[in-house]
Amino acid sequence: MNIKSLCFIPLFLTWITITAQSTIQTEVLVVGGSASGIAAGIQSARMGVRTIIAEPTTWVGGMITAAGVSAFDGNHNMPSGIFGEFRTNLYKVYGGANKVATGWVSNTQFEPHIGDSIFKSMAAAETRLKILYQLQFQQVIQKNGVIIGARFINKMDGKMISIKAKQVIDATELGDLLANAGVGYDLGMEASAVTGEDVLVSESNNIVQDITYIAILKDYGLGKDCTIVKPVGYDPAEFDGACTDYYFNKRLPKPSVDATKMLNYGRLPNNKYMINWPGNGNDIYLNIVEMSKADREKELLKAKQQTLRFVYFIQHQLGFKNLGFANDEYPTEDRFPLIPYHRESRRAKGLVRFNIKHISTPFNTEQPLYRTGIAVGDYPVDHHHKKNTLAPQHLGFYPIPSFNIPLGALIPKYAKGLILAEKNISVSNIVNGTTRLQAIALLIGEAAGTLAALAVQQKTDAASVPVRKVQSALLKSNAYLMPYFDTPLTHPHFAAVQRIGATGILKGQGIPHHWANKTLFNPDSLVLSEMLEKSVFPFIGNYAIRDKKYFYQRDAVALLQQFIIVYPSILVGLKWNSTSENSLMELLQVLWPQWKIGEYDVLKPLTRLQLAVILDSVVNPFSLMDVDHSGNFILRISK
């Protein structure tokens, strides 16, 4: 993608069509052009549904762009769906993956305005999508207890505008819509006794994570002095211990990086720096979620002052006078981002509550939520609480395997017409420490847009859309359902592994692994007979395999026979007229070379990949039984 070819939507053209009317009708309304919001709008429109995104600023992408967190945390090895598409477009703009691996906090870093341009270009390609800028959310519109739209203030002329829709998505940064609608939610930390999570939080409280007003600095060259006016209340001791170049108070933890490495943490292309430093840097504790918009703006001035003091510290105390606020990023007078970086929001009470046990032991929990997965992540649990001494200080980078987020976390428990996105989904406070991150937010939005479009097309509410319908649509969009590291999107049998993984017939192996956690499918490992007997029980009942440790290729025939006995319609789909052992053996001989899954030898034990491909291709268990939002099998779709 050439940056000169990126499309922008002139604001005046957008408003020509709506100033003459006070009410607009659409099918899907996305409130907030956040990371989730832009992904939801694009996906909904791609599925053929008329969609409007109502955004209070002139940018889309939320924390990724408008807030300046233009470095992806996690998911580098899982380029799922719209996240992967966006990253590919970044590679095209900058000239390859190595051109955006500029800092050490991330494999992918970029200038915020480039990200905004890419999102707008992707949106402009969708004829069923409109983005309406400068619309500040005011209140929801409800009818007979169903959310049917929202009212906004046009920030350019002060007029009220109503947008009505068949499905509404709350993609606001702080869950303002769901709160206004009276949807139940949580805010702050839950005690371990409340969630059942063993994370040593003794009492529930209202503490949220620190926020940050990012600064994007630019290197204006040696000899240039970009030092800002000394901020009111500046004291370099505030930043003692931010790096080894300024470390005097030995009671503070010893820093592990010098000033140059601290800056290179968020180095962006074209000699720019993302200043988002949690260790005695520009994080600040401000709990503004429940405040009015006016009161929030007053409090956020403190966050800007925090960052100004840190920038002055970098320029004056550390000597980087050549670094100044970038003059080619944000259309703001002070050159700050359009919005702050909120790490936490209201968390709605959903059909399910996703907690740390569902991540750490997904295949061994009371609710097998992994079967309902719609978005994946691999970043550790990362909580920012350094600026609030009352907050527990042990939650940073809690080790977990990679994981998937359940569909039910996007659906409020007691509200119809509303779908949740961004950081507003139903997760525990602990889990929010990883589900809040940029790539995951895009994928949550993509799933929300998928769910909304299907609900409109099926003329039903979101909770009634079958889980497998949502998952199938996401797979068609190159999205991951299961977080498998060793069978990536480029694998020839990616979709088969994803579908079989979501049934639980073949389960993965989670491995906490530093900054990029993993779950392995282990495609080349052999199938264990005892495991398989248990995992196929929900589909075909009791099934005994010959008394041996491994499951052989010739055993696959008997297994297929049992599936066909229970689901005779499988034969219709196969256009095959016999279930005899010889006939099915012949079928495998015909299909095996097409699958390209190794040597065909009935005397050899099957690998997990071979069994996944056989089952997916011949009987397709993913489509035989649907699951409810708790992950339990509820229906044999065909027999």
N, C-alpha and C positions, 0 to 999 in steps of 0.2 A: 504494500500500500504506500503510495507516494503522498506525503503530507499535504502537498499542494492540491491534491485531488479530494481531500476530505470535505465533506459537505456540512454546511451550517444552515440552520433554519432561521431566517431573519425574524426577529420578534414582531415587527410590524405586520408581517404577512400573517402570522399566527393570530394576531388580535383583530385583524380586519374581519375575520369570520365570526367573532364572538361578541364584539362590543355592542352589537345591535340586539342581543338577546341576553336574558338573565338566566336561562336554563338550557343546558346542553344534555342530550341523550347519547349514551354510548352503551356498549355491552360490558366492558371491563374498565373500571376506574382504578388506577394505581395512584395512591396518595403519597407523594414523595418520590423524587427522581434519584433516590439513594443508590448505593451499589445494588441492593436487591430490587429497587424500584425500576431502574433502567433495564435490568435483566428480565424482570417480570413483564414489562411492557413489550419488549422485543419478542419474547417467547409467545406471549398471548397473541400478538399480531401475526406472528409466523404461523400460528395454528388456525388462522382465518377468522379471527374475532376482532371486531372494532374495539380499539383500546385507546384510552387517554391517560397520559401521565401528567399529573398536576404537581409542579415543582415550585417551591418558594423563591429559588434563586435563578440565575441565568445559566447554571451549569447542571450537568447530570453526572452521576457516578458517586455522589456522596463522599464517604470517607476516602475513597480511592483517589478522587480528583478535587472536589470542592473543599475537602478538609486537608488535603496535601499529604495523605499517607500513601504516597505513590511508590510503594514497595510491597510486593506480595509476601505475606508471611504464610508459608506452608503451601501444600498442593503442587509443588514443582514437578513431582513425579506422577501426578494425576491431573492432566490437563482436560478436565471434564467440561463438556458442554460449552456454554457461553464464556466461561472463564478461559478455556483453552482457545476459543476463537479470538477473544480479545487479546490474549498474549501473542497469538500468531500475528495479529495485526500490528502489535508493538514491534515484533521482530522485523516485519516488512518496513516499517517506518525507519527504524534505527539501523537496519542492515544485519540482523541476525541475533541469536541468543547471547552471544558473547558481548555484544554492544550494550546490553542492558544489565549485565552482571558487573555493575560498576562499584557497588558497595558490598560490605560483608554481612549486612543484616538480611539480605535476600538474594536470590538468583535473578530476580527481575525487578529493576528499578527504572523509573521513567519520569519525565517531566509531567506535572499534573495537567497542564493545558493540552498536551498531546493525548493523554487519556480521555479528557473531555471531548476532544475532537473525534477520536475514534468511536466513542460511544454515540456521539451525534451522527456520525456517518453510518453506523450500523442501524440506528433508529430511522434515519432518512430513507433507507432502502426498503422500509416496511410501509406499504401504502395504507395499511389499516391502523397505523399508529400515529397519534398526534401528541406532541409534547407542548403543554401550555405552561409557560414560565411566569414567574412573579405572582404565583397564586399562593396566598397564605391560608392554610387550613383554619377554619373557624368552628364548624360543628358538623356532625353527621346528620344525614336525613334518614329517618326510619319510618316504616309503615307496617302496622300490625306486628311490631316487634322484629321486623326484618330490616337490616341496613340496606338502603337502596341508593345511597349516594352521599355527597358531602357538599357543604357550602364553603366558599372561599372569598377572600378579599383580594381584588386585583390591586397589587401594590403600586401600579403605575397610575391608576386613576381613582382608587379608593372605592370602586363599585363592588357590590356583592354579585357573585356568580354561583349558580348551583349546577352541579353535574350529577346526573342520575345514571345508574348502571345496574346491570343484573348481578354483577359481582364486584365487590370492593376489596382492594388489597391495602392493608396498612403497611406501607414501606417508609413511614416517618422515622426520623432518627431516634425519637424518644417515646414512641408508642402513643402519641397524642390522640390519634383517632380512636384507638381501642379504649382509652381512658374516657374520652368524651362520650363514647357509646355505652358506657357502663359495663364493659367487659371486665370480668375479674382478672386481677393481675397481681404479681409479686414485685417488690422492689427492695433491693438490699440482700443481705445474706441470711440464709436459713441455717438454723442449728442442724448439726449432723443427725440429731434425734428426729428431726422433722422429715428430712429427706431420706434417711437411711444410708447416707453416704459417710464413709469412714474418713472424714477429712479434718477432724479435730476443730470444728467450729462449735463452741460450747453453747452459745446463745444466739438466737436470731437478732438481727439488727437492721438498721436502714442504711448501712454503709454501702456506697457504690464505688466503683473503681475511679482512680484519678483520671482527669481529662487532660487534654493538651491542645493548646493553640500552636499548630505547627508553624515554623518559619521556613520558607524556601530561600536560601541564600545563594548568591551567585559570585563567582570569582571574577572581579573586575580587573584583575591583573596586578602584577607587582608594582609598587609605587603608588597605587591608588589608596586613598584613605576614605573608606565608607563608614567610618565610625559614627554611630547614631548619637544623638544627644543623651547625656547621662540620665538614665531613668530615675524618677523620684524613688527614694528609699534604697538605692543600689548599695549593696554591701557584698564584696566578693566572697565573704565567708559563707554566704548562702550556697555557693557552688563548690565549696571545699570538698575535695574527694570526687569531683566529676571525672577527673583524669589525673594521671601521675604528675603532670606538669604543675598542678595546683593541689597539693595535699599537705596540709599543715596540722590539722586536728587529728592526731593519731588514734583518738577514740572512735573515729569514723572507720567504716570498712575500707580496707586498702583497695584503691581502684586497680583494674587490671589492664588499662589502656592508657596510652599517652594522648595528647591533644589531637595529633594528626589522625590516629586511629579512631578516636572518638568521632571526629568529623567524617571520616571515611565510612563509618557505620551506615550513614544514609547518603552516600555520594550518588548523585544522579548523572545521567549523560549531560554533556555540554557544560561541564564545570559548574554544576549546581549541587547544593547540599540540602537534604531534608533534615531539619533540626527537630528531632523527636527523641530526646535523650532522657530516659527515666531515672538514671542514677545521679541524684543531686543536680538535675537539669531543669527542663521546663514542664514536667508534669505538675499538676496542681490539683488539690482536692476541692471540688465544688459540687455539692449535691443540689443541682438546679432542676431536676426532673419534674418535680411537682410545682415549680414556680410558674407564674404567668410569663408570657413572652417578654413583656417589658422588664420584669424583674430578672429574668434570665439574662437579658442583654446587659443589665447593670453589673451582674455578677461576672459575666464573661470578660468584662474589662479587666478584671483581676487576672484572668488567664492570659490576656494579651500582655499585661504588664510583667507577668512572670517570664514570658518568652522574651520580651524586650530586655529585661535585666540579664537573661542568659545570653542573648545575642551580644549585648554590650560586654559581658564577661569574655566571650569568645574574641571579640574585636580588641578590647582594651587590655584585659588581663592576660590573655593568651597570645595576643599579638597578631591576630588574623585580621588586620585592618582592611585588607583587600577584599574581604567577604562582606557583601551588603545584601539587603533584600532584593530579590530578583525583580527587575523592572519589566519583565516580559512573561509573567505568569498570571497574576490575578488582576481583574478589573476593579480593584479597590484602592481607595486613596492611600491607605496605610500599607498596601502591598501584602497584607495578611490574607490567608485563605478566606473563602466566603463563609465557612462554618468551622467550628472547633471539632476536634476528634473526640467524640463520645464513645467510650468503651462499653457503656452499659445503658440499658433502657428498661422500661417496664417489660416484664415478662408475663405474657398472657397465660391464663389457665386454659390449657388446651385439652383435646381429647386424650392425650397422653402427656406425661411430664418426663422429658429426657434427662436422665441423671448419670452420674459418673459410673455407676455399675453397668449401665447399658453400653458404656464405652469400654470399660476395662474387661468385662466378661460378657460380651454380647451373646455368645452361644450357650450361656449357662445362667440365664436369668428367668424370672417368672414370666416376664413379658419378652418374647423374642422379637423385639422391635426391629432388629436388623432385617427381617423379612420385608419390612415396609420402607426401606431406605430410599431416599430421593436426592440426597446431597452427601458429599464425602469431604472429609478433612483429615489432616495428619499432623497438625501442629499441637504442641503440648498445651496444657492448661496454663495460661499466662495471665496472672492478675497483677495489676498495677495498684499498689497500696502504700508506696513509700512516703507519700506526703500526708498520710493520716496515721498518726501513731496509735489511734484506737483500733485500727483494722488489724486482723491477723496478718502476719508477715511471712507465712510459710506456704503460700499458694502459688508462687511463681514457678512456672514450668514443671508442674505436677506430671510425672511420667504416665503416658497412656499409649495404647496402640492406635493405629489409624481407625477411623470409625465412619459410620453413616448415620444421617439424621432421619428420624422417622417422619412419615407423612403426617401423622396425627398431631405432631408438634406445631403444624402450620394451621390448624383448625381450632378456633376457640370452642370451648365446651358448651357454652350456653348462648352463643350468638349466631344467627343465620345471616347470610349475605356477606360475611367478612372472612377474609383469608389473611393470615399473618405472614410477615416477612421481616427482613433485616434482623435486628437484635430483639425483636418483639415476640419471637416464637416461644413456645412453652418448654423452657429448659430450666434446670436448677441454676442458682447463682454460680456454683463452681463450674458447671459445664459452659456457661456463657463465656468463661475465660478462653475457650477455644472456638466456639461456634460464632463468636463475634468478628472473626477475622475476614480479610477482604475477599479472598477467593471463595470462601464458604458462603459469604453473604451473596455473592453473585449467583451461586448455585441454589441457594435457598430461594432467591428471586425467580430463577428459571423454573423451579418446581412450583412456586406459587402461581406464576403465569400459566403454566401447564394445567394446573388444577382449576384455575379460574376459567380458562378456555373450555375445558371439558365440561365443567358445570354448566356453562352457557349453552354449549352444543347439545348437551343431554337434558337441558331444561330441568335441572335439579339443583339441590344445594351441595356445597362442597363436601360435606360429610358423607353424602350418598354416592359420590363418584368412586367406583371400585379402585382399590389400591393398585391392582395390576394394570389398569388402564392408564393411570398416571405414570407408572414405571415404564410401561411399553412406549409411551410417547417420549419419555425422557431418553430412553435407549436410542430411539430414532434420531434424537438430537445429539448423539455422541456423548451423552452424559453417563457418568458412573452411578450405579446403584450400590455396589459393594466396593469397599476401598482396597482392592487387591493390587498390590505393588508389582507382582511378578507376572501378571497377565494384563499388560497395559492396553490402552486404546488402539495401539498399532498391532496388537496380537491378532492373528487371523481368526481366532475363536473368542475374541473379547466378549461378544454379546452372549454366546453360549455359556461362558463361565459366569457372567453377570446373572443370567437368568437362573442357572442351576444353583449358584451361590445364594440367591434370594429365596429359593425354596428350602434351603437348609439341608438338602440331600448330601451335599458336600460342603463342609464347614471350613473356614479359614483358621489361620494361626496368627494371633496378634503378637507383635513384638514392639515394645517401647524402644525407640531408637533416636535419642538426642533430639534434634530439631525437626527431623522428618521421620515420624513414626511409621510403622509398617503393619500391614496384615498380609500374610502370604496365602495364596491359594495352593501352592506347592503342586504345580501341574504335572511334574514328572514323578511324584511319589506314587507308590502303589496303593490301590484301594484296599482297605481293611474290611473283611467280610462282616465282622461283628458290628462295626460302625454303620455299614450300609444297611444291615437288617433293621436297625433302629430307625435310621433316617428315612427309609421308604415306607415305614409303617403307616403314617398319616394318609398315604396315597393308596396303598394296596393291602393294608392290614398285615397280619402275620406272614412273614416270608422267611423261610429257612434256606440258608445257603449251605452248600456242602461243607463238611467239617474240615475247614482249612483256614489258614490265616488270611490269605489273599483272595481276591475276586478275579477269576480268569476270564479271558475273552469268550470262551465257550459258555461261561455262566451268564453272560449278557443276554443270550438268547432266551433262557428261562425267565429272566427278569422282564424282558420285553413281552414275553407271552403273558405274564401275570398282569402287566399294565393293560394289555389289550383285552384280557378277560374282563377286567374291571371297567375299562373305557373302550368299548367296541368301536366307537366312532373314530378312533385313531386309525383304523384300517381305511376308512373312507378318505381321510386326509393323505394317507400314504399311497392310495390307489393300489392297494395290495389286497389279495383275496384269500390269504391263508395265514393261519397262525401256527402251522406245524413247525417243528424244530428245523427241518430241512429247508422249508421255505424262508424262515427268518434268517437262517444261516446264509442262504443265497442273497437275501436282501442286504445283509451286512457286507458280503463280498462285493456287491455292486457299489454300495455307498462308500466303503472304506477308502478306496483310492481318491474319491472326490474330497473327502475330509482332510486328507494329508496329515494323518495323525500317527504316522509310523507304520511299522510292519504289521501285516495281518497274520496272526498265528494263534489259533484257538487254544494252544497249549501254553501261551504266555499270560502272565497276570496283567490286568488292565492298570494303566496309570489313571490318575484322577482326571487329567485332561481328556483322555480317551473316553472315559465313562461319561464325563460332562457332555461331550459332543454327541455320543451315541444317544443318551437320554434326551437331550435338547432337540436333536434332529428327528428322532423317530417318534417319541411319545410326548415331548414338550410338557413336562410336569408344571412348568411355570404357568401355563395357561389352563391346566386341568383343575386347579383349585385356587380360589381367591383367598385372601387373608383379611381379617379385620384390622383396625388400626392398632390393636395390641399385638399383632403378628400371629394371631391364632387362625388356623384354617377354618373357614366357615362354609364353604360351598364347593361341591364337585360340579364344575361348570358343565361337563358333558360326561355321559357314561355310554 
